[in-house]
Amino acid sequence: MKLVEFDRLPPQAKQMLRTIAALQGQKLEPFEKFAKMIDSHWEEIAAYCLPENKIYLGFIEGLNNKIRLIQRRAYGLRDEEYLRLKILTCMLPEI
C-alpha cells in the first residue's frame, strides 16, 4: 500500500480528515467506532480519491449490463464455471 501525501488529496478527503479528528474528541462511542474504522482503512480511501486511480462508472455499468445479458441468455444452465468463462470472454478483443 502506498502512502498518500496530504498535499495531493482532494478537498473532500482533507475535510474528511478534519471531521474524523473532531469526532475522535467527542467521547461518543458510535463516533469513535466510525473514526476508528475510517482510520484503519484510510490508505485505501485516500488512494481511491486520487484522480489517477479513478474507475469511470460508464465502464462498470457496461460490464454489469453485459453480465446480466449473459445470465439471461444462460438461464437454466447450472455450470457456474461456464458462466464465469462467458463473462471473461466477453471482455476479450475481437479477432
C-alpha positions in Angstrom: 0.0 0.0 0.0 1.4 3.3 -1.0 1.3 6.2 1.4 -0.7 9.2 0.2 0.7 12.7 0.8 -1.8 15.1 2.4 -1.0 17.8 -0.2 -2.1 15.6 -3.1 -5.5 14.8 -1.6 -8.6 16.5 -3.0 -10.5 18.9 -0.7 -13.2 16.3 0.2 -10.6 13.9 1.6 -8.9 16.7 3.6 -12.3 17.7 5.0 -12.9 14.1 6.0 -9.7 14.0 7.9 -10.6 17.1 9.8 -14.1 15.7 10.5 -12.5 12.4 11.8 -10.2 14.4 14.1 -13.2 16.3 15.5 -15.2 13.1 16.0 -12.4 11.4 17.9 -12.6 14.1 20.6 -16.4 13.7 21.2 -16.2 10.7 23.6 -19.3 9.2 22.0 -18.9 5.5 21.2 -20.6 5.4 17.8 -18.5 8.4 16.6 -15.3 6.8 18.0 -16.1 3.5 16.3 -16.7 5.3 13.0 -13.5 7.3 13.3 -11.5 4.1 14.2 -13.0 2.3 11.1 -12.1 5.2 8.8 -8.7 5.4 10.3 -8.0 1.7 9.8 -9.0 2.0 6.1 -7.6 5.5 5.4 -4.8 4.5 3.0 -7.3 2.8 0.7 -9.8 5.7 0.9 -7.1 8.3 0.2 -5.7 6.3 -2.7 -9.2 6.0 -4.2 -9.6 9.8 -4.1 -6.6 10.4 -6.3 -7.5 11.2 -9.9 -5.1 8.6 -11.4 -6.9 5.8 -9.5 -10.4 6.6 -10.7 -12.5 3.9 -12.4 -15.2 5.5 -14.6 -18.7 4.4 -13.8 -19.6 4.1 -17.5 -17.2 1.1 -17.9 -18.6 -0.6 -14.8 -22.2 0.0 -15.9 -21.4 -1.5 -19.3 -19.8 -4.5 -17.7 -22.7 -5.1 -15.4 -25.1 -4.9 -18.3 -23.1 -7.5 -20.3 -23.1 -9.8 -17.2 -26.8 -9.5 -16.8 -27.4 -10.2 -20.5 -25.1 -13.3 -20.4 -27.0 -14.5 -17.3 -30.4 -14.1 -19.0 -29.2 -16.0 -22.1 -27.7 -18.7 -19.9 -30.9 -19.2 -17.8 -31.2 -22.9 -16.9 -27.5 -23.7 -17.2 -26.2 -25.0 -13.9 -22.4 -24.8 -14.6 -21.1 -21.7 -12.8 -17.6 -22.2 -14.4 -19.2 -21.9 -17.9 -20.9 -18.7 -16.9 -17.6 -17.3 -15.5 -15.8 -18.2 -18.7 -18.5 -16.4 -20.8 -18.1 -13.3 -18.7 -14.4 -13.3 -19.0 -14.5 -13.9 -22.8 -16.9 -11.0 -23.4 -14.1 -8.7 -22.4 -11.6 -10.1 -25.0 -11.0 -8.0 -28.1 -12.4 -9.2 -31.4 -10.2 -11.4 -33.5 
